[in-house]
């Protein structure tokens, strides 16, 4: 059975980890993304330097969004400016808490 700990949480995002499975989960608006610990670190490294304004596109509803590709060509993540900021703040918070748990529990 999974021993899940919540690493970061806001109204729209929950990032949790299972220490037994060594999996991190990002729960966001009907999407569940699963990462191994190594994949999560790699995802963070690959995305931490991305700036919203460098990739902005216009959504059909007229809002500015960024579309983040995934390894699956037909699946992309879409973020408004506020969602983008919240997403990466929570990823940073989750990484910090993951390291705290590692220090305390290992």
C-alpha positions as CSV (number, residue, x, y, z in Angstrom):
1,X,0.0,0.0,0.0
2,X,1.2,3.5,-0.8
3,X,2.5,5.7,2.0
4,X,1.6,9.1,0.5
5,X,2.8,12.5,1.7
6,X,1.6,15.8,0.4
7,X,4.5,17.9,-0.6
8,X,2.7,21.0,-1.9
9,X,-0.9,22.0,-2.2
10,X,-2.9,25.0,-3.4
11,X,-6.5,25.3,-4.5
12,X,-5.7,24.0,-8.0
13,X,-2.6,21.8,-7.5
14,X,-1.6,19.0,-5.2
15,X,1.9,17.4,-5.4
16,X,2.3,14.2,-3.4
17,X,4.9,11.5,-3.2
18,X,4.8,7.8,-2.4
19,X,8.0,6.8,-0.5
20,X,7.3,3.1,-1.1
21,X,6.9,3.4,-4.9
22,X,9.3,6.4,-5.2
23,X,6.7,8.2,-7.4
24,X,5.6,11.8,-7.3
25,X,2.2,12.8,-8.5
26,X,1.0,16.2,-9.7
27,X,-2.7,16.5,-9.6
28,X,-4.0,19.5,-11.6
29,X,-7.4,20.3,-13.2
30,X,-8.4,16.8,-14.3
31,X,-4.8,15.8,-15.1
32,X,-2.6,13.4,-13.1
33,X,1.1,13.4,-13.9
34,X,3.3,10.7,-12.4
35,X,7.1,10.9,-12.2
36,X,9.8,8.8,-10.7
37,X,11.9,10.9,-8.3
38,X,14.6,11.2,-11.0
39,X,12.0,12.2,-13.7
40,X,10.6,14.9,-11.4
41,X,14.0,16.4,-10.9
42,X,14.7,16.2,-14.6
43,X,11.3,17.8,-15.3
44,X,12.1,20.6,-12.9
45,X,15.5,21.2,-14.5
46,X,14.1,21.3,-18.0
47,X,11.3,23.7,-17.1
48,X,12.6,26.0,-14.3
49,X,14.1,28.5,-16.7
50,X,11.1,28.8,-19.0
51,X,9.4,32.2,-18.9
52,X,5.8,32.6,-19.7
53,X,6.3,35.6,-22.0
54,X,8.8,33.6,-24.2
55,X,6.1,31.1,-25.2
56,X,2.8,32.9,-25.0
57,X,0.1,32.0,-27.5
58,X,-3.5,33.1,-27.8
59,X,-6.2,30.6,-26.6
60,X,-9.4,30.5,-28.7
61,X,-11.1,32.3,-25.8
62,X,-8.7,35.2,-26.2
63,X,-6.6,34.6,-23.1
64,X,-2.8,34.4,-23.2
65,X,-1.6,30.9,-22.5
66,X,1.5,28.7,-22.7
67,X,1.3,25.3,-24.1
68,X,3.8,22.9,-22.6
69,X,4.4,19.8,-24.7
70,X,4.6,16.3,-23.1
71,X,6.4,13.2,-24.4
72,X,3.1,12.3,-25.9
73,X,2.6,14.4,-29.1
74,X,-1.2,14.5,-28.8
75,X,-1.2,15.6,-25.1
76,X,-0.1,19.1,-24.0
77,X,-0.6,21.1,-20.8
78,X,-2.1,24.6,-21.1
79,X,-1.4,27.3,-18.5
80,X,-2.7,30.8,-18.1
81,X,-0.1,33.2,-16.6
82,X,-1.5,32.7,-13.0
83,X,-1.6,28.9,-13.4
84,X,1.9,28.9,-14.8
85,X,3.2,30.8,-11.8
86,X,1.3,28.7,-9.3
87,X,2.5,25.5,-11.0
88,X,6.2,26.3,-10.7
89,X,5.9,27.8,-7.2
90,X,4.3,24.4,-6.1
91,X,7.0,22.4,-7.9
92,X,9.7,24.4,-6.1
93,X,7.9,23.9,-2.8
94,X,7.5,20.2,-3.5
95,X,11.2,19.8,-4.2
96,X,12.0,21.5,-1.0
97,X,9.7,19.4,1.0
98,X,10.9,16.2,-0.7
99,X,14.4,17.0,0.4
100,X,13.2,17.8,4.0
101,X,11.4,14.4,4.1
102,X,14.6,12.7,2.8
103,X,16.7,14.3,5.6
104,X,14.2,13.4,8.3
105,X,13.2,9.9,7.2
106,X,16.5,8.5,5.8
